[in-house]
Amino acid sequence: MQLASQCVTGPVLHRMARAIGRNHGLAGELWASGRHGARLLACLVDEPVRVTRAQMESWARAFDSWDLVDCACRYLFLYTPHAWGICVAWSRRKPEFTKRAGFSQMAYLALHDRRAADAKFQPLLRRIEQEASDERHFVKMAVNWALRQIGKRNFALHREALRAARRIARQEAAAARWVAADAIRELTSSAVLRRMSARRARNLS
């Protein structure tokens, strides 16, 4: 399959993916082309049940942009049985976009894995604290995002995320102080607290 341009927009890629359907073999061919648009489409059409951890590691080594990272994490890796373990592993990696993938995956798990127990997020919060000093832009943004999303799941994790943020605020690195300040600002905002209270009320009704 040929993509006419490297600059295919997101809506166009999603329409193409819906027309194609899930196709693991085609996803492999698209990824092997090396073209950015084709790789984004590969993430949308691959079959999560057929994705191995080895494939995830291979694709992660080729990550070269934040949008490719987030597309793979959101639309493919999230739905594999490897998502929880691999996000912790990737959060320890040196390459910027692989490390971003670790924290992006944490954010997507917090957003979309509704059945996950709170205890599953404790190791993720520890990794966030340990890596909050990474000054690289795309890592720093994902660390902050993961912290905020975990904190917005429910009030128990909200307390844990705020405690983590306040510990991060005491770190010396400028990146850590920014991560903490931005997370505390959002997690203590009236808008977030109202949404969380409304969600809790719905769940109790």
C-alpha angles and dihedrals in degrees: 000000000000124000111210094217141020087225100067109152124239096249091051091050091050091050090049091049092051090050093049098042124201113329121163095188094051090047090058092051093048092050092047090057089072092218115136097226092045091052091051089052090048089060090053098048103037119107112244093207090060097045112107127202088246090058091049091051091048093051092045090057088059097049109127105158139041094238093055090049093050095044092053093046096044103041104028121010093046090067097049123093088241098064098097097047098040096052090062091046093049092048087067096051124107103221110094099230096042089051090047088053090058093056095037088055089052090053093049092048089053090049101043113020095085095171097054114119118238090244090067090066096055095082089047092054089051091053090048090054092047095050102035091104094065103120097198110117100229093045094045092051093050093047089053092045093051092049092050095046094049089049093053096054096086141327095270092056089039089063092046093048092049091050089050091048092051091051090048089052089064093059117105099230117100090223092057092049090051092048090051097044094048093047093047091048093054098038092051095044118118091233094058093043091050092050092048092049091049091050092049090050091051091050091051095047 
